């Protein structure tokens, strides 16, 4: 039977630790300490004890790795330590552990030295000699990134200040071109907002399985009405790759289907953004399609998620909640 933890110090904690309502799932505390999972017999008791660096798992690891993998394999996500079920609906905050952990020393991600949590942010931003910084000549195209203690040496030897005007103009043209693409996107969004017929709705992608011998995960929304038409959204992982659970890089693509009949071609622009209560990072991309009774579904287009980490956040959730904007183009 694991020893009972001592009383948690009443320090202000800025970190959220979540535990299943029945049993803790081996969450990781900073540096060399973590709550230890002892299985259901422990009655959710938590013990802080020294462990090797990197041991233990945190809730972020559960939600970003175990839950997405289990979703893709059609399995129930379980704790690697005690095999209890893991899901967001079974978790609740453990305030006592949050307060205790808030005062444990934390390791700087750059120099690996330990600091009190209250000083760590300032150290990483202003004081750490190994923090990643950029050359002061980045405005004229220097791509250098490196530790702060090498910055002075690099800037003294940086070749960009000695480049000719013609060489700098080529670099600045490339930077301006990237900036123009961003501005073009936002100008397009502002232009769409001036349309007469605009509709938006919250959509919820629900997971389903194909009828194949080896089933594949896909998502589909219930029917919804926008612009007086009935629509459905579908999504798939890695473009229906055979075993997306074996892939480190994960993406989502979606298609928009028109379910109602139209008397004339319906030309629309549309984009998906994150929902009002989600923290997933999605870059806006505008798609365009002309819907008819014969051609009533778009091709699968990428959901512009920033990276695989953000994709795993969506896969870990029971449902995917996003916001769809539709703009009808009138001739």
C-alpha positions as CSV (number, residue, x, y, z in Angstrom):
1,X,0.0,0.0,0.0
2,X,1.6,3.3,-1.0
3,X,2.3,5.8,1.8
4,X,-0.2,8.7,2.1
5,X,1.1,12.0,0.9
6,X,1.7,14.8,3.4
7,X,-0.3,17.9,3.4
8,X,0.2,20.0,0.3
9,X,1.7,23.5,0.9
10,X,-0.8,26.3,0.3
11,X,1.2,28.0,-2.4
12,X,-0.5,29.6,-5.4
13,X,-0.3,27.2,-8.3
14,X,-0.4,28.2,-11.9
15,X,-0.5,24.7,-13.3
16,X,-3.3,22.3,-13.8
17,X,-2.9,18.7,-13.1
18,X,-5.8,16.3,-13.9
19,X,-6.5,13.0,-12.4
20,X,-9.1,10.3,-13.4
21,X,-11.9,10.4,-10.9
22,X,-11.1,6.8,-9.8
23,X,-7.3,6.6,-10.0
24,X,-4.4,8.9,-10.8
25,X,-2.7,8.1,-14.1
26,X,0.9,8.7,-13.5
27,X,1.1,12.4,-14.2
28,X,4.5,14.0,-14.5
29,X,5.6,16.7,-12.1
30,X,8.4,19.0,-13.2
31,X,12.0,18.0,-13.1
32,X,12.7,14.8,-11.2
33,X,9.4,14.3,-9.4
34,X,6.1,13.0,-10.5
35,X,2.9,11.6,-8.9
36,X,3.0,7.8,-8.8
37,X,0.1,5.8,-10.1
38,X,-0.6,2.7,-8.0
39,X,-3.7,1.4,-9.7
40,X,-7.2,1.2,-8.4
41,X,-6.2,-0.2,-5.1
42,X,-4.5,3.1,-4.2
43,X,-7.8,4.9,-4.2
44,X,-6.3,7.8,-6.1
45,X,-3.5,8.3,-3.6
46,X,-0.6,10.3,-4.9
47,X,3.0,10.1,-3.8
48,X,5.8,12.5,-4.8
49,X,9.1,10.6,-5.1
50,X,12.3,11.0,-7.0
51,X,12.4,9.3,-10.4
52,X,14.8,9.5,-13.3
53,X,14.5,12.4,-15.6
54,X,11.8,11.9,-18.2
55,X,9.9,9.2,-16.3
56,X,6.2,9.4,-15.8
57,X,3.5,10.8,-18.2
58,X,1.5,13.9,-18.1
59,X,-2.0,14.7,-19.1
60,X,-0.7,16.5,-22.1
61,X,1.1,13.3,-23.2
62,X,-2.1,11.3,-22.6
63,X,-4.2,13.6,-24.6
64,X,-1.7,14.2,-27.4
65,X,-0.4,10.6,-27.8
66,X,-2.4,7.8,-26.2
67,X,-5.8,9.1,-26.9
68,X,-5.2,9.9,-30.7
69,X,-3.5,6.5,-31.2
70,X,-6.4,4.7,-29.5
71,X,-8.9,6.6,-31.6
72,X,-7.2,5.6,-34.8
73,X,-6.9,1.9,-33.7
74,X,-10.5,1.8,-32.4
75,X,-9.3,1.0,-28.9
76,X,-9.9,2.4,-25.4
77,X,-7.0,4.6,-24.3
78,X,-5.5,3.2,-21.1
79,X,-2.8,4.3,-18.7
80,X,0.6,2.5,-19.4
81,X,1.1,2.1,-15.7
82,X,-2.1,0.9,-14.2
83,X,-4.2,0.2,-17.4
84,X,-7.1,2.3,-16.2
85,X,-9.1,4.1,-18.9
86,X,-8.0,7.5,-20.0
87,X,-10.4,10.1,-21.4
88,X,-11.1,13.8,-20.8
89,X,-14.6,13.0,-19.4
90,X,-13.0,10.8,-16.6
91,X,-10.5,13.5,-15.4
92,X,-10.8,16.1,-12.8
93,X,-8.4,18.7,-11.4
94,X,-6.3,17.7,-8.4
95,X,-5.7,21.1,-6.7
96,X,-3.6,19.7,-3.9
97,X,-1.0,18.4,-6.3
98,X,-1.1,21.6,-8.4
99,X,-0.2,23.6,-5.3
100,X,2.6,21.2,-4.3
101,X,4.0,21.0,-7.8
102,X,4.0,24.8,-8.3
103,X,6.9,25.1,-5.7
104,X,9.0,22.2,-7.1
105,X,12.1,23.3,-9.0
106,X,11.8,23.3,-12.7
107,X,14.4,22.8,-15.4
108,X,15.2,25.5,-18.0
109,X,14.6,24.2,-21.4
110,X,17.8,25.8,-22.8
111,X,20.6,25.5,-20.2
112,X,19.0,22.6,-18.1
113,X,19.6,24.4,-14.8
114,X,16.9,24.3,-12.1
115,X,15.1,27.4,-11.0
116,X,12.0,28.2,-8.9
117,X,8.9,28.3,-11.1
118,X,8.3,31.9,-10.2
119,X,11.7,32.9,-11.7
120,X,11.8,30.4,-14.6
121,X,9.9,32.6,-17.2
122,X,12.1,35.6,-16.7
123,X,15.2,33.5,-16.8
124,X,14.3,31.9,-20.1
125,X,13.3,35.2,-21.7
126,X,16.0,37.5,-20.5
127,X,18.8,35.9,-18.5
128,X,19.6,32.5,-19.9
129,X,22.8,32.5,-22.0
130,X,21.6,29.5,-24.0
131,X,18.2,30.9,-25.0
132,X,17.6,30.9,-28.7
133,X,17.9,34.3,-30.3
134,X,18.1,35.8,-33.8
135,X,20.6,38.0,-35.5
136,X,19.9,41.7,-35.5
137,X,20.3,41.7,-39.3
138,X,17.3,39.4,-39.8
139,X,15.5,42.3,-41.3
140,X,17.8,42.1,-44.3
141,X,17.6,38.4,-44.6
142,X,20.0,36.8,-42.1
143,X,18.5,33.4,-41.1
144,X,20.8,32.7,-38.2
145,X,19.2,31.3,-35.0
146,X,21.5,30.3,-32.1
147,X,22.3,30.5,-28.4
148,X,22.5,34.0,-26.9
149,X,26.1,33.6,-25.9
150,X,27.1,33.2,-29.5
151,X,25.2,36.2,-30.7
152,X,28.0,38.8,-30.4
153,X,30.5,36.6,-32.3
154,X,28.0,35.9,-35.1
155,X,27.0,39.5,-35.5
156,X,30.6,40.6,-35.7
157,X,31.2,38.1,-38.6
158,X,27.7,38.3,-40.2
159,X,28.0,38.8,-44.0
160,X,24.7,40.5,-44.5
161,X,25.7,44.0,-43.6
162,X,28.5,43.9,-46.2
163,X,26.2,42.7,-49.1
164,X,25.7,45.0,-52.0
165,X,22.5,46.8,-52.7
166,X,21.5,44.4,-55.5
167,X,22.0,41.3,-53.3
168,X,19.9,42.9,-50.5
169,X,17.2,43.8,-53.0
170,X,16.8,40.1,-54.0
171,X,16.5,39.1,-50.3
172,X,14.0,41.9,-49.6
173,X,11.9,40.9,-52.7
174,X,11.5,37.4,-51.3
175,X,10.5,38.7,-47.9
176,X,8.0,41.1,-49.6
177,X,6.5,38.3,-51.6
178,X,5.8,36.3,-48.5
179,X,4.3,39.4,-46.9
180,X,2.1,40.0,-49.9
181,X,0.7,36.5,-49.8
182,X,-0.4,37.0,-46.2
183,X,-1.9,40.4,-47.0
184,X,-3.7,38.9,-50.0
185,X,-5.3,36.3,-47.7
186,X,-6.6,38.8,-45.2
187,X,-7.8,41.2,-48.0
188,X,-9.7,38.3,-49.5
189,X,-11.4,37.6,-46.1
190,X,-12.3,41.2,-45.7
191,X,-13.8,41.2,-49.2
192,X,-15.9,38.2,-48.5
193,X,-17.3,39.9,-45.4
194,X,-18.8,42.5,-47.6
195,X,-21.0,39.9,-49.5
196,X,-24.7,40.1,-49.2
197,X,-25.3,36.5,-48.3
198,X,-23.1,35.2,-45.6
199,X,-23.7,32.3,-43.3
200,X,-21.8,30.5,-40.5
201,X,-22.5,27.7,-38.1
202,X,-20.8,25.6,-35.5
203,X,-20.2,22.1,-36.8
204,X,-19.4,19.0,-34.9
205,X,-17.4,16.2,-36.5
206,X,-18.3,12.8,-35.1
207,X,-16.1,9.7,-35.5
208,X,-17.3,6.8,-37.5
209,X,-15.8,3.6,-39.0
210,X,-15.9,2.3,-42.6
211,X,-17.3,-1.1,-43.4
212,X,-14.0,-2.4,-44.8
213,X,-12.4,-5.5,-43.5
214,X,-9.8,-3.2,-41.9
215,X,-11.9,-0.4,-40.7
216,X,-10.8,3.2,-41.1
217,X,-11.6,6.2,-39.1
218,X,-13.5,9.1,-40.7
219,X,-15.6,12.0,-39.4
220,X,-19.0,13.3,-40.4
221,X,-21.2,16.1,-39.2
222,X,-25.0,15.9,-38.8
223,X,-26.9,17.8,-41.5
224,X,-27.0,21.6,-41.0
225,X,-28.6,24.5,-42.7
226,X,-26.8,27.6,-44.0
227,X,-27.9,30.0,-46.7
228,X,-31.2,28.2,-46.9
229,X,-29.4,25.0,-48.0
230,X,-28.7,21.7,-46.3
231,X,-25.1,20.7,-46.0
232,X,-22.8,18.0,-44.5
233,X,-19.1,18.0,-43.8
234,X,-16.9,14.9,-43.9
235,X,-13.2,14.5,-42.8
236,X,-10.5,11.9,-43.0
237,X,-7.1,11.3,-41.5
238,X,-4.0,11.3,-43.6
239,X,-6.2,11.1,-46.7
240,X,-7.4,7.6,-45.7
241,X,-3.9,6.2,-45.3
242,X,-3.9,2.5,-44.5
243,X,-2.3,2.7,-41.0
244,X,-2.3,6.4,-39.9
245,X,-1.6,5.2,-36.3
246,X,1.9,4.2,-37.5
247,X,2.6,7.6,-38.9
248,X,4.3,10.5,-37.0
249,X,2.9,13.1,-39.3
250,X,-0.9,13.4,-39.2
251,X,-3.2,15.6,-41.1
252,X,-6.9,16.1,-41.6
253,X,-8.7,16.8,-44.8
254,X,-12.4,17.6,-45.3
255,X,-15.0,18.0,-48.0
256,X,-18.3,20.0,-48.1
257,X,-21.4,18.3,-49.5
258,X,-24.6,20.0,-50.6
259,X,-27.6,17.7,-49.7
260,X,-30.5,19.9,-51.0
261,X,-31.5,20.4,-54.6
262,X,-30.7,23.7,-56.3
263,X,-32.4,25.3,-59.4
264,X,-29.3,27.0,-60.5
265,X,-25.5,26.7,-59.9
266,X,-24.6,27.8,-56.4
267,X,-21.1,29.4,-56.3
268,X,-19.6,29.6,-52.8
269,X,-16.5,30.4,-51.0
270,X,-16.0,28.7,-47.6
271,X,-13.4,28.3,-44.8
272,X,-13.2,26.4,-41.5
273,X,-11.9,28.0,-38.3
274,X,-11.6,26.8,-34.8
275,X,-14.6,26.8,-32.6
276,X,-15.2,29.4,-29.8
277,X,-14.0,27.1,-27.0
278,X,-11.1,25.3,-28.7
279,X,-7.4,26.2,-28.6
280,X,-6.3,24.4,-31.8
281,X,-4.2,26.4,-34.2
282,X,-5.8,26.7,-37.6
283,X,-4.5,29.0,-40.4
284,X,-7.4,30.4,-42.5
285,X,-7.5,29.1,-46.1
286,X,-10.4,30.1,-48.4
287,X,-11.8,27.4,-50.8
288,X,-14.0,28.0,-53.7
289,X,-16.5,25.7,-55.5
290,X,-19.6,25.8,-57.7
291,X,-22.3,23.4,-56.5
292,X,-24.9,21.9,-58.9
293,X,-27.2,18.9,-58.6
294,X,-24.7,16.8,-60.6
295,X,-21.6,18.1,-58.8
296,X,-22.7,18.5,-55.2
297,X,-19.5,17.7,-53.3
298,X,-16.0,19.3,-53.2
299,X,-12.8,17.4,-53.4
300,X,-11.1,16.6,-50.1
301,X,-9.1,19.7,-49.2
302,X,-6.6,20.1,-46.3
303,X,-7.7,21.3,-43.0
304,X,-5.0,24.0,-42.5
305,X,-3.8,22.8,-39.1
306,X,-0.4,24.2,-38.0
307,X,1.3,20.8,-37.3
308,X,0.8,17.2,-36.2
309,X,0.6,18.2,-32.5
310,X,-2.5,20.3,-33.2
311,X,-4.0,17.4,-35.3
312,X,-3.5,15.0,-32.3
313,X,-5.4,17.5,-30.1
314,X,-8.4,17.2,-32.4
315,X,-8.1,13.4,-32.7
316,X,-7.9,13.1,-28.9
317,X,-11.3,14.8,-28.4
318,X,-14.5,12.9,-28.5
319,X,-15.8,15.2,-31.2
320,X,-14.2,17.9,-33.3
321,X,-15.9,21.3,-33.0
322,X,-15.2,23.9,-35.6
323,X,-16.8,26.9,-37.2
324,X,-17.8,27.0,-40.9
325,X,-18.2,30.2,-42.9
326,X,-20.1,30.2,-46.2
327,X,-20.1,33.1,-48.7
328,X,-22.5,32.9,-51.6
329,X,-21.1,34.6,-54.7
330,X,-23.8,36.4,-56.7
331,X,-23.3,37.3,-60.4
